[in-house]
Amino acid sequence: MQDVVLALLTKEPSHGYDLRRRLVAALGPLGQTLNAGQIYVTLTRLEKAGLVVQEREEAPVRGPRRKVYALTVAGQERVASWMAESAGPRADVTEFHLKLVAAAESGLSDPLALVDARRRGLMRSLAEAQHAALAHDMGSEAGLLLEGIALRLQADLRWLEACERTWSARTPHGEGKGIG
């Protein structure tokens, strides 16, 4: 969650309720359980770590001045590092989806390049699982486990095809279209 929040702040400083709104939009029904308190706890931790600084809203159109958070240089470096980091074969689908959203919004990485890198990693893992399966009796417990791993990897590869279709439609000529 911390890296996603940092990436969303790359574009511009923001307050917690706006960050929550953008995350809920990106996650759909999965984001409904995310409350603003979680965002502010995350922002407080990021501030203590020196990755964001708190400012006050200049002149709000209405209502009280809110706390606005902006990235520090260390925060910018952490976001860049996170974007460059490849997702492991067991990476969570939701986490990878948020990385795609954050990449598009921040402009720090091309979501299609992230999808391609993830695909290459999954293809390697699938080849390894299939090779290992050939060495085991498919009726054995180990063979059953290897079949399950291969099926999961195949499902992840199909999901990446859907990601590629969606992000290709959103990123004409490699330009990211962010959320919010």
DODREN-577458 format. One record per atom (N, C-alpha, C): residue number from 1; residue in three letters; x, y, z. Coordinates in nm, 4 decimals, padded with zeros to 6 digits. Layout:
REC num residu        u        v        w
REC NUM    ala        X        Y        Z
...
***
This chain:
REC num residu        u        v        w
REC   1    met  00.0832 -00.1190  00.0000
REC   1    met  00.0000  00.0000  00.0000
REC   1    met  00.0877  00.1253  00.0000
REC   2    gln  00.1981  00.1232  00.0735
REC   2    gln  00.2822  00.2417  00.0829
REC   2    gln  00.3358  00.2852 -00.0530
REC   3    asp  00.3825  00.1877 -00.1323
REC   3    asp  00.4384  00.2219 -00.2621
REC   3    asp  00.3319  00.2784 -00.3554
REC   4    val  00.2119  00.2253 -00.3484
REC   4    val  00.1033  00.2752 -00.4322
REC   4    val  00.0703  00.4194 -00.3947
REC   5    val  00.0598  00.4472 -00.2662
REC   5    val  00.0306  00.5829 -00.2207
REC   5    val  00.1413  00.6786 -00.2663
REC   6    leu  00.2655  00.6366 -00.2519
REC   6    leu  00.3764  00.7211 -00.2993
REC   6    leu  00.3646  00.7481 -00.4489
REC   7    ala  00.3337  00.6455 -00.5259
REC   7    ala  00.3228  00.6628 -00.6706
REC   7    ala  00.2095  00.7576 -00.7072
REC   8    leu  00.0990  00.7510 -00.6339
REC   8    leu -00.0125  00.8409 -00.6620
REC   8    leu  00.0226  00.9860 -00.6297
REC   9    leu  00.1159  01.0047 -00.5384
REC   9    leu  00.1597  01.1408 -00.5045
REC   9    leu  00.2625  01.1958 -00.6039
REC  10    thr  00.3105  01.1117 -00.6941
REC  10    thr  00.4107  01.1560 -00.7912
REC  10    thr  00.3559  01.2661 -00.8805
REC  11    lys  00.2327  01.2506 -00.9209
REC  11    lys  00.1700  01.3455 -01.0127
REC  11    lys  00.1532  01.4827 -00.9482
REC  12    glu  00.1039  01.4821 -00.8252
REC  12    glu  00.0806  01.6078 -00.7535
REC  12    glu  00.0528  01.5786 -00.6064
REC  13    pro  00.0803  01.6744 -00.5189
REC  13    pro  00.0455  01.6568 -00.3773
REC  13    pro -00.1052  01.6350 -00.3638
REC  14    ser -00.1443  01.5623 -00.2596
REC  14    ser -00.2848  01.5292 -00.2433
REC  14    ser -00.3168  01.5068 -00.0958
REC  15    his -00.4449  01.5052 -00.0642
REC  15    his -00.4882  01.4733  00.0723
REC  15    his -00.5435  01.3311  00.0744
REC  16    gly -00.5579  01.2761  00.1927
REC  16    gly -00.5949  01.1371  00.2098
REC  16    gly -00.7258  01.0975  00.1461
REC  17    tyr -00.8284  01.1820  00.1557
REC  17    tyr -00.9575  01.1462  00.0984
REC  17    tyr -00.9501  01.1366 -00.0533
REC  18    asp -00.8712  01.2230 -00.1153
REC  18    asp -00.8550  01.2161 -00.2604
REC  18    asp -00.7791  01.0892 -00.2990
REC  19    leu -00.6756  01.0546 -00.2223
REC  19    leu -00.6013  00.9314 -00.2495
REC  19    leu -00.6937  00.8100 -00.2367
REC  20    arg -00.7776  00.8086 -00.1342
REC  20    arg -00.8713  00.6979 -00.1168
REC  20    arg -00.9665  00.6902 -00.2351
REC  21    arg -01.0189  00.8029 -00.2787
REC  21    arg -01.1113  00.8053 -00.3925
REC  21    arg -01.0450  00.7456 -00.5171
REC  22    arg -00.9217  00.7820 -00.5411
REC  22    arg -00.8494  00.7320 -00.6585
REC  22    arg -00.8221  00.5819 -00.6470
REC  23    leu -00.7900  00.5349 -00.5278
REC  23    leu -00.7671  00.3917 -00.5075
REC  23    leu -00.8960  00.3114 -00.5229
REC  24    val -01.0055  00.3630 -00.4686
REC  24    val -01.1346  00.2951 -00.4817
REC  24    val -01.1736  00.2876 -00.6296
REC  25    ala -01.1491  00.3950 -00.7041
REC  25    ala -01.1789  00.3933 -00.8480
REC  25    ala -01.0953  00.2872 -00.9191
REC  26    ala -00.9713  00.2717 -00.8786
REC  26    ala -00.8820  00.1734 -00.9427
REC  26    ala -00.9173  00.0303 -00.9046
REC  27    leu -00.9658  00.0088 -00.7829
REC  27    leu -00.9921 -00.1262 -00.7331
REC  27    leu -01.1366 -00.1718 -00.7481
REC  28    gly -01.2263 -00.0794 -00.7791
REC  28    gly -01.3669 -00.1163 -00.7916
REC  28    gly -01.4186 -00.1719 -00.6605
REC  29    pro -01.4953 -00.2808 -00.6665
REC  29    pro -01.5554 -00.3370 -00.5449
REC  29    pro -01.4524 -00.3778 -00.4394
REC  30    leu -01.3326 -00.4178 -00.4817
REC  30    leu -01.2294 -00.4557 -00.3846
REC  30    leu -01.1836 -00.3355 -00.3014
REC  31    gly -01.2007 -00.2160 -00.3537
REC  31    gly -01.1579 -00.0964 -00.2828
REC  31    gly -01.2586 -00.0433 -00.1829
REC  32    gln -01.3803 -00.0980 -00.1847
REC  32    gln -01.4843 -00.0469 -00.0954
REC  32    gln -01.4507 -00.0638  00.0521
REC  33    thr -01.3673 -00.1603  00.0849
REC  33    thr -01.3317 -00.1823  00.2251
REC  33    thr -01.2205 -00.0885  00.2708
REC  34    leu -01.1609 -00.0183  00.1784
REC  34    leu -01.0519  00.0733  00.2107
REC  34    leu -01.1098  00.2005  00.2714
REC  35    asn -01.0704  00.2324  00.3933
REC  35    asn -01.1222  00.3550  00.4536
REC  35    asn -01.0139  00.4623  00.4588
REC  36    ala -01.0584  00.5852  00.4732
REC  36    ala -00.9648  00.6983  00.4738
REC  36    ala -00.8658  00.6862  00.5890
REC  37    gly -00.9067  00.6258  00.6997
REC  37    gly -00.8160  00.6087  00.8129
REC  37    gly -00.6930  00.5285  00.7758
REC  38    gln -00.7125  00.4245  00.6945
REC  38    gln -00.5990  00.3437  00.6493
REC  38    gln -00.5015  00.4291  00.5676
REC  39    ile -00.5557  00.5143  00.4858
REC  39    ile -00.4725  00.6006  00.4023
REC  39    ile -00.3927  00.6951  00.4909
REC  40    tyr -00.4589  00.7548  00.5899
REC  40    tyr -00.3886  00.8486  00.6772
REC  40    tyr -00.2844  00.7795  00.7648
REC  41    val -00.3111  00.6571  00.8067
REC  41    val -00.2100  00.5808  00.8812
REC  41    val -00.0888  00.5573  00.7918
REC  42    thr -00.1140  00.5203  00.6679
REC  42    thr -00.0058  00.4989  00.5715
REC  42    thr  00.0716  00.6283  00.5499
REC  43    leu  00.0015  00.7395  00.5336
REC  43    leu  00.0676  00.8692  00.5134
REC  43    leu  00.1525  00.9078  00.6344
REC  44    thr  00.1032  00.8801  00.7540
REC  44    thr  00.1796  00.9097  00.8757
REC  44    thr  00.3086  00.8277  00.8797
REC  45    arg  00.2970  00.6999  00.8447
REC  45    arg  00.4176  00.6149  00.8404
REC  45    arg  00.5165  00.6642  00.7351
REC  46    leu  00.4651  00.7040  00.6210
REC  46    leu  00.5523  00.7542  00.5143
REC  46    leu  00.6195  00.8853  00.5560
REC  47    glu  00.5462  00.9666  00.6298
REC  47    glu  00.6032  01.0925  00.6786
REC  47    glu  00.7141  01.0645  00.7804
REC  48    lys  00.6906  00.9717  00.8714
REC  48    lys  00.7933  00.9356  00.9706
REC  48    lys  00.9173  00.8780  00.9037
REC  49    ala  00.8972  00.8094  00.7912
REC  49    ala  01.0095  00.7507  00.7184
REC  49    ala  01.0806  00.8534  00.6292
REC  50    gly  01.0285  00.9767  00.6257
REC  50    gly  01.0910  01.0810  00.5452
REC  50    gly  01.0610  01.0718  00.3963
REC  51    leu  00.9544  01.0002  00.3614
REC  51    leu  00.9201  00.9823  00.2201
REC  51    leu  00.8163  01.0818  00.1701
REC  52    val  00.7402  01.1413  00.2623
REC  52    val  00.6449  01.2476  00.2281
REC  52    val  00.6556  01.3584  00.3320
REC  53    val  00.6104  01.4755  00.2924
REC  53    val  00.6004  01.5881  00.3856
REC  53    val  00.4563  01.6365  00.3838
REC  54    gln  00.4151  01.6884  00.4967
REC  54    gln  00.2796  01.7381  00.5119
REC  54    gln  00.2794  01.8886  00.4896
REC  55    glu  00.1829  01.9330  00.4135
REC  55    glu  00.1641  02.0765  00.3903
REC  55    glu  00.0184  02.1069  00.4217
REC  56    arg -00.0147  02.2331  00.4257
REC  56    arg -00.1550  02.2720  00.4418
REC  56    arg -00.2040  02.3248  00.3082
REC  57    glu -00.3286  02.2933  00.2779
REC  57    glu -00.3904  02.3426  00.1555
REC  57    glu -00.3860  02.4951  00.1567
REC  58    glu -00.3496  02.5542  00.0456
REC  58    glu -00.3360  02.7004  00.0379
REC  58    glu -00.4659  02.7716  00.0741
REC  59    ala -00.5585  02.7781 -00.0172
REC  59    ala -00.6853  02.8459  00.0071
REC  59    ala -00.7972  02.7584 -00.0463
REC  60    pro -00.8533  02.6729  00.0392
REC  60    pro -00.9581  02.5831 -00.0089
REC  60    pro -01.0787  02.6608 -00.0601
REC  61    val -01.1450  02.6058 -00.1620
REC  61    val -01.2637  02.6690 -00.2180
REC  61    val -01.3730  02.6750 -00.1124
REC  62    arg -01.3853  02.5673 -00.0369
REC  62    arg -01.4825  02.5660  00.0737
REC  62    arg -01.4331  02.4689  00.1799
REC  63    gly -01.4794  02.4855  00.2975
REC  63    gly -01.4409  02.3965  00.4056
REC  63    gly -01.3067  02.4353  00.4657
REC  64    pro -01.2644  02.3576  00.5674
REC  64    pro -01.1379  02.3882  00.6346
REC  64    pro -01.0171  02.3510  00.5481
REC  65    arg -00.9042  02.4092  00.5828
REC  65    arg -00.7802  02.3721  00.5141
REC  65    arg -00.7461  02.2288  00.5514
REC  66    arg -00.7084  02.1512  00.4532
REC  66    arg -00.6766  02.0108  00.4770
REC  66    arg -00.5263  01.9892  00.4692
REC  67    lys -00.4855  01.8761  00.5290
REC  67    lys -00.3455  01.8347  00.5183
REC  67    lys -00.3245  01.7780  00.3790
REC  68    val -00.2226  01.8276  00.3139
REC  68    val -00.1867  01.7794  00.1801
REC  68    val -00.0476  01.7192  00.1920
REC  69    tyr -00.0267  01.6075  00.1279
REC  69    tyr  00.1009  01.5375  00.1360
REC  69    tyr  00.1717  01.5437  00.0017
REC  70    ala  00.3032  01.5636  00.0088
REC  70    ala  00.3861  01.5700 -00.1114
REC  70    ala  00.5068  01.4781 -00.0930
REC  71    leu  00.5590  01.4291 -00.2034
REC  71    leu  00.6772  01.3426 -00.1982
REC  71    leu  00.8032  01.4211 -00.1650
REC  72    thr  00.8915  01.3580 -00.0925
REC  72    thr  01.0264  01.4109 -00.0731
REC  72    thr  01.1142  01.3480 -00.1822
REC  73    val  01.2380  01.3883 -00.1889
REC  73    val  01.3311  01.3279 -00.2841
REC  73    val  01.3440  01.1783 -00.2552
REC  74    ala  01.3512  01.1425 -00.1268
REC  74    ala  01.3602  01.0001 -00.0899
REC  74    ala  01.2348  00.9250 -00.1350
REC  75    gly  01.1191  00.9883 -00.1255
REC  75    gly  00.9946  00.9272 -00.1711
REC  75    gly  00.9945  00.9060 -00.3219
REC  76    gln  01.0457  01.0040 -00.3943
REC  76    gln  01.0555  00.9905 -00.5404
REC  76    gln  01.1487  00.8760 -00.5779
REC  77    glu  01.2587  00.8644 -00.5056
REC  77    glu  01.3539  00.7558 -00.5330
REC  77    glu  01.2919  00.6197 -00.5038
REC  78    arg  01.2143  00.6110 -00.3958
REC  78    arg  01.1511  00.4834 -00.3619
REC  78    arg  01.0480  00.4440 -00.4676
REC  79    val  00.9708  00.5398 -00.5174
REC  79    val  00.8726  00.5099 -00.6210
REC  79    val  00.9430  00.4602 -00.7469
REC  80    ala  01.0492  00.5282 -00.7859
REC  80    ala  01.1232  00.4877 -00.9056
REC  80    ala  01.1789  00.3467 -00.8887
REC  81    ser  01.2285  00.3167 -00.7703
REC  81    ser  01.2819  00.1834 -00.7421
REC  81    ser  01.1718  00.0781 -00.7484
REC  82    trp  01.0562  00.1078 -00.6918
REC  82    trp  00.9427  00.0157 -00.6929
REC  82    trp  00.8958 -00.0115 -00.8360
REC  83    met  00.8909  00.0933 -00.9166
REC  83    met  00.8476  00.0759 -01.0553
REC  83    met  00.9462 -00.0117 -01.1329
REC  84    ala  01.0730 -00.0006 -01.1014
REC  84    ala  01.1753 -00.0765 -01.1733
REC  84    ala  01.1824 -00.2222 -01.1274
REC  85    glu  01.1315 -00.2487 -01.0081
REC  85    glu  01.1365 -00.3824 -00.9486
REC  85    glu  01.0393 -00.4759 -01.0204
REC  86    ser  01.0863 -00.5947 -01.0561
REC  86    ser  00.9967 -00.6880 -01.1240
REC  86    ser  00.9160 -00.7653 -01.0203
REC  87    ala  00.7945 -00.7997 -01.0604
REC  87    ala  00.7077 -00.8762 -00.9718
REC  87    ala  00.7483 -01.0224 -00.9775
REC  88    gly  00.7572 -01.0857 -00.8652
REC  88    gly  00.7927 -01.2271 -00.8606
REC  88    gly  00.6786 -01.3129 -00.9121
REC  89    pro  00.7034 -01.4397 -00.9353
REC  89    pro  00.5998 -01.5270 -00.9913
REC  89    pro  00.4791 -01.5447 -00.9000
REC  90    arg  00.4951 -01.5184 -00.7737
REC  90    arg  00.3828 -01.5338 -00.6812
REC  90    arg  00.3229 -01.3987 -00.6396
REC  91    ala  00.3499 -01.2963 -00.7166
REC  91    ala  00.2988 -01.1621 -00.6834
REC  91    ala  00.1457 -01.1628 -00.6827
REC  92    asp  00.0905 -01.0883 -00.5932
REC  92    asp -00.0531 -01.0753 -00.5785
REC  92    asp -00.1112 -00.9987 -00.6986
REC  93    val -00.2231 -01.0475 -00.7520
REC  93    val -00.2866 -00.9859 -00.8682
REC  93    val -00.3279 -00.8419 -00.8371
REC  94    thr -00.3860 -00.8193 -00.7202
REC  94    thr -00.4302 -00.6846 -00.6831
REC  94    thr -00.3109 -00.5902 -00.6745
REC  95    glu -00.2032 -00.6358 -00.6145
REC  95    glu -00.0834 -00.5528 -00.6026
REC  95    glu -00.0279 -00.5171 -00.7409
REC  96    phe -00.0251 -00.6140 -00.8311
REC  96    phe  00.0261 -00.5875 -00.9651
REC  96    phe -00.0668 -00.4918 -01.0390
REC  97    his -00.1983 -00.5082 -01.0226
REC  97    his -00.2946 -00.4167 -01.0839
REC  97    his -00.2710 -00.2734 -01.0360
REC  98    leu -00.2522 -00.2576 -00.9054
REC  98    leu -00.2261 -00.1240 -00.8514
REC  98    leu -00.0950 -00.0669 -00.9052
REC  99    lys  00.0016 -00.1522 -00.9268
REC  99    lys  00.1281 -00.1054 -00.9841
REC  99    lys  00.1044 -00.0538 -01.1257
REC 100    leu  00.0207 -00.1212 -01.2035
REC 100    leu -00.0124 -00.0738 -01.3378
REC 100    leu -00.0815  00.0622 -01.3330
REC 101    val -00.1768  00.0749 -01.2424
REC 101    val -00.2493  00.2016 -01.2262
REC 101    val -00.1533  00.3124 -01.1844
REC 102    ala -00.0692  00.2824 -01.0862
REC 102    ala  00.0278  00.3815 -01.0384
REC 102    ala  00.1269  00.4182 -01.1476
REC 103    ala  00.1685  00.3222 -01.2270
REC 103    ala  00.2625  00.3492 -01.3366
REC 103    ala  00.2001  00.4455 -01.4362
REC 104    ala  00.0752  00.4204 -01.4715
REC 104    ala  00.0077  00.5071 -01.5679
REC 104    ala -00.0123  00.6476 -01.5119
REC 105    glu -00.0543  00.6556 -01.3866
REC 105    glu -00.0814  00.7870 -01.3287
REC 105    glu  00.0460  00.8670 -01.3058
REC 106    ser  00.1496  00.8011 -01.2587
REC 106    ser  00.2727  00.8737 -01.2269
REC 106    ser  00.3556  00.9043 -01.3512
REC 107    gly  00.3363  00.8245 -01.4556
REC 107    gly  00.4165  00.8426 -01.5762
REC 107    gly  00.5589  00.7900 -01.5610
REC 108    leu  00.5873  00.7217 -01.4506
REC 108    leu  00.7223  00.6716 -01.4258
REC 108    leu  00.7537  00.5433 -01.5015
REC 109    ser  00.6503  00.4744 -01.5461
REC 109    ser  00.6719  00.3494 -01.6169
REC 109    ser  00.5543  00.3263 -01.7102
REC 110    asp  00.5783  00.2525 -01.8160
REC 110    asp  00.4740  00.2172 -01.9104
REC 110    asp  00.4047  00.0908 -01.8613
REC 111    pro  00.2728  00.0959 -01.8377
REC 111    pro  00.2034 -00.0240 -01.7907
REC 111    pro  00.2235 -00.1440 -01.8838
REC 112    leu  00.2306 -00.1209 -02.0133
REC 112    leu  00.2492 -00.2315 -02.1073
REC 112    leu  00.3873 -00.2951 -02.0919
REC 113    ala  00.4868 -00.2159 -02.0584
REC 113    ala  00.6207 -00.2715 -02.0345
REC 113    ala  00.6199 -00.3567 -01.9078
REC 114    leu  00.5458 -00.3138 -01.8065
REC 114    leu  00.5336 -00.3930 -01.6838
REC 114    leu  00.4621 -00.5254 -01.7122
REC 115    val  00.3561 -00.5205 -01.7941
REC 115    val  00.2837 -00.6420 -01.8310
REC 115    val  00.3772 -00.7369 -01.9048
REC 116    asp  00.4549 -00.6825 -01.9984
REC 116    asp  00.5467 -00.7657 -02.0760
REC 116    asp  00.6522 -00.8315 -01.9874
REC 117    ala  00.7086 -00.7551 -01.8954
REC 117    ala  00.8093 -00.8104 -01.8046
REC 117    ala  00.7479 -00.9193 -01.7165
REC 118    arg  00.6287 -00.8960 -01.6684
REC 118    arg  00.5600 -00.9950 -01.5844
REC 118    arg  00.5330 -01.1219 -01.6650
REC 119    arg  00.4903 -01.1041 -01.7902
REC 119    arg  00.4636 -01.2186 -01.8772
REC 119    arg  00.5898 -01.3040 -01.8959
REC 120    arg  00.7018 -01.2384 -01.9204
REC 120    arg  00.8265 -01.3129 -01.9391
REC 120    arg  00.8606 -01.3944 -01.8139
REC 121    gly  00.8443 -01.3350 -01.6978
REC 121    gly  00.8716 -01.4058 -01.5726
REC 121    gly  00.7785 -01.5246 -01.5532
REC 122    leu  00.6499 -01.5060 -01.5836
REC 122    leu  00.5536 -01.6155 -01.5691
REC 122    leu  00.5816 -01.7268 -01.6699
REC 123    met  00.6225 -01.6896 -01.7895
REC 123    met  00.6547 -01.7913 -01.8909
REC 123    met  00.7732 -01.8770 -01.8458
REC 124    arg  00.8728 -01.8127 -01.7852
REC 124    arg  00.9872 -01.8889 -01.7314
REC 124    arg  00.9409 -01.9842 -01.6221
REC 125    ser  00.8583 -01.9346 -01.5315
REC 125    ser  00.8087 -02.0181 -01.4221
REC 125    ser  00.7236 -02.1334 -01.4740
REC 126    leu  00.6414 -02.1050 -01.5748
REC 126    leu  00.5578 -02.2097 -01.6326
REC 126    leu  00.6441 -02.3180 -01.6972
REC 127    ala  00.7456 -02.2771 -01.7711
REC 127    ala  00.8358 -02.3748 -01.8342
REC 127    ala  00.9035 -02.4612 -01.7278
REC 128    glu  00.9456 -02.4000 -01.6173
REC 128    glu  01.0080 -02.4759 -01.5088
REC 128    glu  00.9099 -02.5751 -01.4463
REC 129    ala  00.7866 -02.5301 -01.4245
REC 129    ala  00.6859 -02.6179 -01.3648
REC 129    ala  00.6529 -02.7335 -01.4581
REC 130    gln  00.6414 -02.7057 -01.5870
REC 130    gln  00.6113 -02.8115 -01.6832
REC 130    gln  00.7270 -02.9109 -01.6937
REC 131    his  00.8474 -02.8599 -01.6915
REC 131    his  00.9653 -02.9477 -01.6950
REC 131    his  00.9686 -03.0374 -01.5710
REC 132    ala  00.9416 -02.9799 -01.4554
REC 132    ala  00.9399 -03.0587 -01.3316
REC 132    ala  00.8273 -03.1610 -01.3346
REC 133    ala  00.7125 -03.1236 -01.3931
REC 133    ala  00.5991 -03.2166 -01.3998
REC 133    ala  00.6325 -03.3383 -01.4835
REC 134    leu  00.7118 -03.3182 -01.5870
REC 134    leu  00.7508 -03.4313 -01.6722
REC 134    leu  00.8336 -03.5342 -01.5952
REC 135    ala  00.9011 -03.4900 -01.4922
REC 135    ala  00.9866 -03.5787 -01.4133
REC 135    ala  00.9086 -03.6543 -01.3060
REC 136    his  00.7789 -03.6224 -01.2893
REC 136    his  00.6984 -03.6867 -01.1854
REC 136    his  00.5771 -03.7551 -01.2472
REC 137    asp  00.5329 -03.8591 -01.1814
REC 137    asp  00.4100 -03.9265 -01.2206
REC 137    asp  00.2940 -03.8309 -01.1929
REC 138    met  00.2111 -03.8037 -01.2941
REC 138    met  00.1012 -03.7084 -01.2770
REC 138    met -00.0023 -03.7591 -01.1757
REC 139    gly -00.0024 -03.8876 -01.1464
REC 139    gly -00.0931 -03.9403 -01.0458
REC 139    gly -00.0394 -03.9282 -00.9041
REC 140    ser  00.0843 -03.8827 -00.8916
REC 140    ser  00.1437 -03.8694 -00.7582
REC 140    ser  00.1030 -03.7370 -00.6944
REC 141    glu  00.1279 -03.7265 -00.5655
REC 141    glu  00.0986 -03.6013 -00.4946
REC 141    glu  00.1817 -03.4871 -00.5504
REC 142    ala  00.3094 -03.5134 -00.5774
REC 142    ala  00.3966 -03.4091 -00.6326
REC 142    ala  00.3493 -03.3691 -00.7719
REC 143    gly  00.3070 -03.4665 -00.8514
REC 143    gly  00.2565 -03.4377 -00.9854
REC 143    gly  00.1316 -03.3517 -00.9808
REC 144    leu  00.0437 -03.3806 -00.8860
REC 144    leu -00.0791 -03.3017 -00.8689
REC 144    leu -00.0454 -03.1576 -00.8307
REC 145    leu  00.0494 -03.1412 -00.7402
REC 145    leu  00.0921 -03.0073 -00.7001
REC 145    leu  00.1491 -02.9314 -00.8197
REC 146    leu  00.2341 -02.9962 -00.8967
REC 146    leu  00.2947 -02.9306 -01.0127
REC 146    leu  00.1893 -02.8934 -01.1173
REC 147    glu  00.0886 -02.9780 -01.1320
REC 147    glu -00.0210 -02.9454 -01.2241
REC 147    glu -00.0952 -02.8204 -01.1756
REC 148    gly -00.1188 -02.8127 -01.0454
REC 148    gly -00.1853 -02.6945 -00.9889
REC 148    gly -00.1042 -02.5677 -01.0112
REC 149    ile  00.0259 -02.5765 -00.9939
REC 149    ile  00.1135 -02.4607 -01.0152
REC 149    ile  00.1069 -02.4180 -01.1615
REC 150    ala  00.1138 -02.5155 -01.2528
REC 150    ala  00.1086 -02.4826 -01.3956
REC 150    ala -00.0251 -02.4196 -01.4333
REC 151    leu -00.1345 -02.4714 -01.3802
REC 151    leu -00.2665 -02.4141 -01.4100
REC 151    leu -00.2784 -02.2716 -01.3585
REC 152    arg -00.2264 -02.2471 -01.2383
REC 152    arg -00.2294 -02.1112 -01.1820
REC 152    arg -00.1484 -02.0146 -01.2691
REC 153    leu -00.0316 -02.0581 -01.3142
REC 153    leu  00.0517 -01.9738 -01.4001
REC 153    leu -00.0177 -01.9463 -01.5338
REC 154    gln -00.0851 -02.0467 -01.5884
REC 154    gln -00.1585 -02.0265 -01.7134
REC 154    gln -00.2722 -01.9263 -01.6948
REC 155    ala -00.3410 -01.9352 -01.5827
REC 155    ala -00.4483 -01.8395 -01.5540
REC 155    ala -00.3916 -01.6978 -01.5417
REC 156    asp -00.2789 -01.6847 -01.4750
REC 156    asp -00.2151 -01.5528 -01.4620
REC 156    asp -00.1749 -01.4979 -01.5981
REC 157    leu -00.1285 -01.5848 -01.6871
REC 157    leu -00.0915 -01.5411 -01.8224
REC 157    leu -00.2141 -01.4948 -01.9007
REC 158    arg -00.3261 -01.5622 -01.8847
REC 158    arg -00.4500 -01.5173 -01.9511
REC 158    arg -00.4940 -01.3824 -01.8965
REC 159    trp -00.4803 -01.3630 -01.7660
REC 159    trp -00.5170 -01.2341 -01.7068
REC 159    trp -00.4273 -01.1234 -01.7633
REC 160    leu -00.2987 -01.1538 -01.7820
REC 160    leu -00.2084 -01.0539 -01.8398
REC 160    leu -00.2491 -01.0176 -01.9822
REC 161    glu -00.3041 -01.1126 -02.0566
REC 161    glu -00.3564 -01.0810 -02.1901
REC 161    glu -00.4689 -00.9784 -02.1796
REC 162    ala -00.5559 -00.9955 -02.0800
REC 162    ala -00.6646 -00.8990 -02.0574
REC 162    ala -00.6069 -00.7634 -02.0171
REC 163    cys -00.5049 -00.7645 -01.9321
REC 163    cys -00.4391 -00.6391 -01.8927
REC 163    cys -00.3822 -00.5689 -02.0156
REC 164    glu -00.3175 -00.6446 -02.1002
REC 164    glu -00.2563 -00.5864 -02.2194
REC 164    glu -00.3626 -00.5233 -02.3093
REC 165    arg -00.4751 -00.5922 -02.3292
REC 165    arg -00.5835 -00.5352 -02.4107
REC 165    arg -00.6331 -00.4039 -02.3503
REC 166    thr -00.6569 -00.4055 -02.2201
REC 166    thr -00.7103 -00.2863 -02.1532
REC 166    thr -00.6111 -00.1708 -02.1580
REC 167    trp -00.4862 -00.1973 -02.1213
REC 167    trp -00.3881 -00.0895 -02.1170
REC 167    trp -00.3481 -00.0425 -02.2563
REC 168    ser -00.3564 -00.1304 -02.3565
REC 168    ser -00.3294 -00.0880 -02.4943
REC 168    ser -00.4348  00.0124 -02.5391
REC 169    ala -00.5601 -00.0117 -02.4996
REC 169    ala -00.6686  00.0799 -02.5346
REC 169    ala -00.6543  00.2135 -02.4620
REC 170    arg -00.5963  00.2112 -02.3438
REC 170    arg -00.5805  00.3329 -02.2631
REC 170    arg -00.4528  00.4085 -02.2932
REC 171    thr -00.3565  00.3455 -02.3553
REC 171    thr -00.2266  00.4092 -02.3739
REC 171    thr -00.1893  00.4208 -02.5213
REC 172    pro -00.2614  00.5065 -02.5947
REC 172    pro -00.2234  00.5239 -02.7348
REC 172    pro -00.0852  00.5843 -02.7446
REC 173    his -00.0028  00.5250 -02.8280
REC 173    his  00.1332  00.5745 -02.8519
REC 173    his  00.2164  00.5800 -02.7251
REC 174    gly  00.1863  00.4914 -02.6274
REC 174    gly  00.2690  00.4803 -02.5076
REC 174    gly  00.2431  00.5860 -02.4018
REC 175    glu  00.1398  00.6670 -02.4192
REC 175    glu  00.1116  00.7708 -02.3195
REC 175    glu  00.0086  00.7185 -02.2219
REC 176    gly  00.0419  00.7227 -02.0919
REC 176    gly -00.0469  00.6684 -01.9900
REC 176    gly -00.1678  00.7564 -01.9661
REC 177    lys -00.2830  00.6923 -01.9466
REC 177    lys -00.4033  00.7633 -01.9077
REC 177    lys -00.4316  00.7232 -01.7651
REC 178    gly -00.4152  00.8148 -01.6728
REC 178    gly -00.4267  00.7805 -01.5311
REC 178    gly -00.5684  00.7738 -01.4824
REC 179    ile -00.5811  00.7421 -01.3569
REC 179    ile -00.7110  00.7386 -01.2912
REC 179    ile -00.7356  00.8724 -01.2248
REC 180    gly -00.8584  00.8954 -01.1879
REC 180    gly -00.8927  01.0124 -01.1094
REC 180    gly -00.8952  01.1298 -01.1915
***
